[in-house]
Amino acid sequence: MSTLASSGPAFSHVGFHVRDLKKMEDFYTRVMGFIVTDRGNLMTPRGPVDLVFLSRDPEEHHQVVLASGRPADNDYNLVNQLSFRVPGLAFLKALHQRLQREPGVTEILPATHGNAISVYFRDPEGTRIECFFDTPWYCDQPCREPVDMSLSDAAIMAHSEAIARASAKFQPREAWVAEMRRRMEAGIHA
């Protein structure tokens, strides 16, 4: 564990309310590849809540918690997005194809940020999901340009690199990580 992670809070997991626990458990296990690690009911100050704990990491009991109780008449979601790192472009392309056939999945948007390539989409209850992998480059953010996932891997990577290189702050990702490490250890904000 880095000294930064051991010196303060480190992100572990997220939980969010859903309307149809069974449907959402199916989506996150079947489409996103999570494993149910536990489930149960918990009495809270606002009443009973059914919980499903999900993980893709054997070191983490749960990375996502689905909780019953999202009101049927409330379409607003306080969660802007949930983001998941994927192994690379081949995985992202296969996921993109699968999402095209998945009932209830909407707003599928492949994009590059120069420093990452992503596929955004909304799960069956409207929560925005991002699946992404990091590129070897850093560039100013925000930056989002569409990506044609039918192109070759080389063409997609070249497109992302060109976008990154056009940025005033372009640099190799390793240089950016080293600078962020230095700034975080010194407490220097952007």
VMD Tcl script that draws the C-alpha trace (Angstrom):
set ca {
  {0.00 0.00 0.00}
  {1.33 3.45 -0.88}
  {2.02 5.98 1.85}
  {-0.75 8.12 0.37}
  {-3.34 5.34 0.72}
  {-2.23 4.38 4.22}
  {-2.29 7.97 5.49}
  {-5.98 8.67 4.93}
  {-9.22 7.50 3.37}
  {-8.93 5.22 0.35}
  {-11.94 4.42 -1.82}
  {-13.34 0.94 -1.24}
  {-16.93 0.49 -2.46}
  {-20.20 2.14 -3.40}
  {-23.80 1.32 -2.56}
  {-26.91 2.62 -4.23}
  {-30.66 2.15 -4.07}
  {-32.48 0.24 -6.81}
  {-36.13 -0.36 -7.61}
  {-35.93 -3.98 -8.78}
  {-33.24 -5.76 -6.77}
  {-33.57 -9.05 -8.67}
  {-33.30 -7.39 -12.11}
  {-30.30 -5.28 -11.06}
  {-28.54 -8.27 -9.45}
  {-28.99 -10.11 -12.74}
  {-27.52 -7.20 -14.73}
  {-24.48 -6.66 -12.50}
  {-23.66 -10.38 -12.31}
  {-24.45 -11.43 -15.88}
  {-23.34 -8.33 -17.81}
  {-20.73 -6.73 -15.54}
  {-19.31 -10.03 -14.21}
  {-19.70 -9.42 -10.47}
  {-20.11 -12.27 -8.01}
  {-22.65 -12.14 -5.17}
  {-20.60 -12.38 -1.97}
  {-23.47 -11.94 0.51}
  {-27.07 -10.87 0.75}
  {-29.53 -10.13 3.48}
  {-31.92 -7.74 5.16}
  {-30.94 -4.92 7.47}
  {-33.22 -2.87 9.71}
  {-32.42 0.84 9.32}
  {-33.91 3.99 10.88}
  {-35.99 4.31 7.68}
  {-37.18 0.70 7.70}
  {-35.92 -2.64 6.36}
  {-33.53 -2.71 3.41}
  {-32.65 -5.77 1.32}
  {-28.97 -5.80 0.32}
  {-26.94 -7.65 -2.31}
  {-23.13 -7.41 -1.95}
  {-21.10 -7.77 -5.18}
  {-17.40 -8.03 -5.91}
  {-14.90 -8.89 -8.64}
  {-11.94 -8.80 -6.25}
  {-11.32 -11.63 -3.77}
  {-9.64 -9.12 -1.45}
  {-12.81 -6.99 -1.29}
  {-15.93 -8.43 0.33}
  {-17.91 -6.01 -1.78}
  {-17.23 -3.31 -4.33}
  {-20.89 -2.61 -5.11}
  {-23.90 -2.90 -2.82}
  {-27.39 -2.93 -4.31}
  {-29.98 -1.75 -1.78}
  {-33.76 -1.93 -2.10}
  {-35.78 1.21 -1.57}
  {-35.37 3.46 -4.60}
  {-38.76 5.13 -5.04}
  {-40.60 4.04 -8.18}
  {-41.56 7.64 -9.00}
  {-38.05 9.12 -8.62}
  {-36.06 9.12 -11.86}
  {-33.35 11.46 -10.55}
  {-30.15 9.70 -9.53}
  {-27.71 11.49 -7.24}
  {-24.90 9.25 -8.51}
  {-23.35 10.93 -11.56}
  {-21.68 7.69 -12.67}
  {-20.02 4.49 -11.54}
  {-16.69 3.85 -13.27}
  {-15.01 0.49 -13.71}
  {-11.49 -0.12 -15.02}
  {-11.31 -2.90 -17.62}
  {-8.26 -4.86 -18.89}
  {-8.01 -3.16 -22.28}
  {-9.45 -2.39 -25.68}
  {-10.41 -5.97 -26.61}
  {-12.52 -6.25 -23.45}
  {-14.07 -2.82 -24.06}
  {-14.99 -3.69 -27.66}
  {-16.59 -6.99 -26.60}
  {-18.53 -5.21 -23.85}
  {-19.69 -2.56 -26.31}
  {-21.06 -5.26 -28.64}
  {-22.79 -7.01 -25.75}
  {-24.37 -3.79 -24.49}
  {-25.89 -3.19 -27.94}
  {-27.99 -6.35 -27.44}
  {-28.78 -5.89 -23.74}
  {-32.43 -4.99 -22.96}
  {-32.84 -1.87 -20.85}
  {-29.33 -0.53 -21.49}
  {-29.46 2.97 -23.00}
  {-27.22 5.90 -23.98}
  {-24.28 3.77 -25.11}
  {-21.42 6.15 -25.91}
  {-17.89 5.03 -26.77}
  {-15.46 7.89 -26.16}
  {-11.84 8.80 -25.70}
  {-10.54 11.26 -23.15}
  {-7.04 11.03 -24.59}
  {-5.84 9.63 -21.26}
  {-8.48 6.86 -21.29}
  {-10.85 5.11 -23.65}
  {-14.34 4.50 -22.33}
  {-17.77 3.15 -23.04}
  {-20.52 4.99 -21.17}
  {-24.03 3.59 -20.82}
  {-27.04 3.60 -18.52}
  {-27.93 0.41 -16.65}
  {-31.56 -0.84 -16.70}
  {-32.54 1.63 -13.96}
  {-30.75 4.60 -15.49}
  {-27.51 4.75 -13.48}
  {-24.68 5.90 -15.75}
  {-21.80 3.45 -15.95}
  {-18.35 4.04 -17.42}
  {-16.05 1.15 -18.31}
  {-12.58 2.34 -19.27}
  {-8.88 1.64 -19.54}
  {-6.01 4.10 -19.25}
  {-3.92 5.01 -22.27}
  {-0.17 5.67 -21.98}
  {-0.77 9.44 -22.24}
  {-2.02 12.32 -20.13}
  {-3.86 15.37 -21.45}
  {-6.00 18.19 -20.04}
  {-9.43 17.23 -18.75}
  {-12.29 17.42 -19.38}
  {-11.90 16.01 -22.85}
  {-14.36 13.65 -24.55}
  {-14.46 12.73 -28.22}
  {-16.53 9.96 -29.82}
  {-14.84 6.68 -30.76}
  {-15.95 4.32 -33.53}
  {-15.58 0.90 -31.91}
  {-15.77 -0.80 -35.31}
  {-12.32 0.59 -36.20}
  {-9.17 -1.46 -35.71}
  {-7.42 -1.35 -32.35}
  {-4.53 0.52 -33.98}
  {-6.87 3.15 -35.44}
  {-8.65 3.70 -32.11}
  {-5.35 4.05 -30.26}
  {-3.97 6.42 -32.92}
  {-7.12 8.56 -32.67}
  {-6.78 8.74 -28.87}
  {-3.09 9.54 -29.06}
  {-3.71 12.35 -31.57}
  {-6.30 13.88 -29.23}
  {-3.93 13.61 -26.27}
  {-0.99 15.08 -28.22}
  {-3.11 18.09 -29.23}
  {-3.46 19.02 -25.55}
  {-1.32 21.80 -24.09}
  {-0.48 19.56 -21.12}
  {0.30 16.38 -23.09}
  {2.82 14.10 -21.41}
  {3.44 10.39 -20.87}
  {1.14 8.94 -18.21}
  {4.16 7.91 -16.09}
  {5.32 11.55 -15.88}
  {1.85 12.68 -14.86}
  {1.63 9.95 -12.17}
  {5.03 10.98 -10.77}
  {3.93 14.63 -10.63}
  {0.61 13.70 -8.96}
  {2.49 11.63 -6.38}
  {4.74 14.61 -5.60}
  {1.79 17.04 -5.39}
  {-0.34 14.72 -3.25}
  {2.48 14.09 -0.80}
  {3.01 17.87 -0.57}
  {-0.72 18.62 -0.37}
  {-0.64 20.79 -3.52}
  {-4.03 21.23 -5.19}
  {-4.69 22.04 -8.85}
}
mol new
graphics top color blue
foreach p $ca { graphics top sphere $p radius 0.5 }
foreach p [lrange $ca 0 end-1] q [lrange $ca 1 end] { graphics top cylinder $p $q radius 0.2 }
display resetview
